[in-house]
Amino acid sequence: MSLARVFTRALYGMEAPLVTVEVCLAAGLPAFTVVGMPQAGVREARDRVRSAIQASEFNFPRGSKITVNLAPADLPKHGARYDLAIAMGILAADGQLSESSVVSREFYGELTLNGELRGVEGMLPALLACRREGREAVIPLDNLAEAQVIREQQCVVGESLRDVVEHLSGPHRLPPVKPIAKTSYVYPGGDLADVIGQEQAKRALVLAAMGGHHLLFVGPPGTGKTMLAQRLLGLLPPLSDEEGLEVAAVRSVAGYEHRAATPQSWLQRSMRAPHHSCSAAALVGGGSPPQPGEISLAHKALLFLDELPEFSRHVLDSLREPLESGQVSISRAGYQAKFPARFQLVCALNPSPCGHFDGTLASARASPDQITRYLGKLSGPLLDRIDMQVSVPRQPAVLQQQHQQQEPQTPLLREQVEAVRGLQLKRQKCLNSELETAQLADVCRLSDEDHGFLVSAIERFNLSHRAYHRVLRLARTIADAAGAEHISKTHLAEALSYRALDRLLQQLQDL
């Protein structure tokens, strides 16, 4: 009886727990058994591994009873990520490889029947964990873009099982992966100068970028709501190295397309824009094993929901907890996975189901009751979590005719955004939108007169305590943009002016 031990890692949410592949070759009736809570994809590895070893012109031990144990046995194993590790364990147990050549390495990859290596999902969390343990990772070429994101590593890539064996036995060493060099950040989206008019909406966009505030555009079709949302992405500063790794890790777990992706694309902010027909599982994550949803793929970036009332109310309400906590916890039978979800929400809606609404109820073909029922799909707790509600009215045709190409506005505004964000991080170690309730008393201190003004406005609009705190955070951002040390009545008044939907709902109630 001969034994061999090889290391690899499972994928469990955003974690990569260590899996020890133990291979035993014993006398007895020929058999190939995989134990250790393998799922269907792992059990099928027997045929892939056997064919890959033979196609690579290595000896497959036919006359032995082969037992492969994936430890720990209480951890579910999914997918084909263990193929290469199982093959290396068989070759080491059969004496075709020395055990010393595999003990200091970790192996990942799916094997084809002719011995080629295919990429697997969730490689980046595994590489980070492997680096912490000081081992060398052997991965498929398809996962090269993920590996290049990591600055300090010990990693090699191979195209086939034969490449890996020759790397371990010495004649042909695989080249180490070189991390990408820092390049100038490519800002996505167009320029704010492309948007005709809509000065209040542009101002709101800049404030949202400065403080990380959630934003809702209210207006008829064709007024530039989607165009404005796309311009917000260009106002945000580049991701830091730590933030970039978080974003890349989520995309890796979600199975980001390996071949089409470049190393730089893993570190870019993106805007996720799911269709209104998407389910709650697609939005927040789900499945078995759990996979990240749109809100996690929008981590440190934007989630754009167009035609907000067309989404199912159940789907929209599933956003409430992630908007507060910045993460989502998905529980399934035998599984509980947590994914980061610190995204910036940008929404757009037309208040009337008929599609005609120019700022007044008289302009809509729908009755007030129909508008009320339509907007009733948006729950109060969800609206409370949106800091800014901005009206985007239809612009006069004369203004469109007179519009001329202007100088780019976004680069200059981006510098202002970065300066204000730096001020916030220096003062409170987070953006204003992320301020805890306990911090508001110190960071957003008000005079007695200003506090009385805010309380009276909150009572007039019948807003909740959560909305009160949202107004305070937004007023703090407005004060920061103006270079003011303290919040004044002017800042509070501007923050309260971004409550377009609340004013409309108040009008409907007064009818």
Number of C-alpha atoms within 10 A of each C-alpha: 10 14 18 23 21 26 26 25 26 24 23 22 22 22 19 20 17 17 23 20 26 22 27 21 22 16 12 10 11 13 13 16 12 20 15 17 18 20 14 12 14 19 19 15 24 17 12 20 27 20 17 25 22 14 17 17 10 14 14 18 15 12 13 18 17 23 18 22 21 27 18 15 14 11 18 18 26 19 19 23 28 27 24 32 27 28 25 27 25 32 21 22 23 21 13 15 19 15 18 10 15 21 14 14 21 24 23 29 29 25 28 19 17 16 24 20 27 22 23 22 21 28 27 26 27 26 26 19 16 24 17 10 11 12 18 20 24 24 28 25 19 21 25 24 22 28 27 21 25 23 11 13 22 18 24 21 22 24 19 22 27 19 18 23 22 14 18 18 13 10 9 12 15 18 11 14 17 17 17 15 11 7 7 8 12 12 16 17 18 18 20 24 16 18 19 18 19 18 11 13 22 20 11 22 24 23 22 26 26 30 25 26 27 23 25 29 29 24 26 23 19 12 18 22 27 17 16 23 26 21 22 25 20 23 29 26 17 17 17 10 13 9 15 19 20 21 25 26 26 27 24 23 25 21 16 19 14 19 12 9 15 16 19 19 15 23 23 18 25 21 24 18 16 16 15 16 11 13 16 20 17 17 21 25 23 18 13 11 19 22 23 29 21 24 32 29 31 25 27 25 25 27 25 25 23 22 17 23 22 18 19 16 16 13 18 22 16 16 19 16 14 19 20 12 12 18 19 23 18 20 15 12 7 10 14 13 19 19 26 22 28 23 24 25 26 28 23 24 23 24 27 25 20 13 15 18 22 20 18 9 18 12 11 19 15 18 13 18 12 14 20 18 12 16 20 13 17 19 14 13 13 16 17 19 21 22 28 28 25 24 22 29 21 17 15 10 9 8 11 12 9 9 13 11 9 10 10 13 13 21 14 10 18 19 14 17 22 17 14 24 24 15 17 20 12 11 11 13 12 17 21 26 21 18 17 12 12 8 12 16 11 9 19 20 16 19 12 9 10 17 15 12 14 20 12 11 16 17 11 10 14 12 15 14 11 16 19 18 20 24 27 27 27 28 27 28 30 25 20 23 19 11 11 13 11 15 21 19 16 13 23 24 16 14 23 22 16 23 19 20 21 15 14 16 17 14 13 14 11 7 7
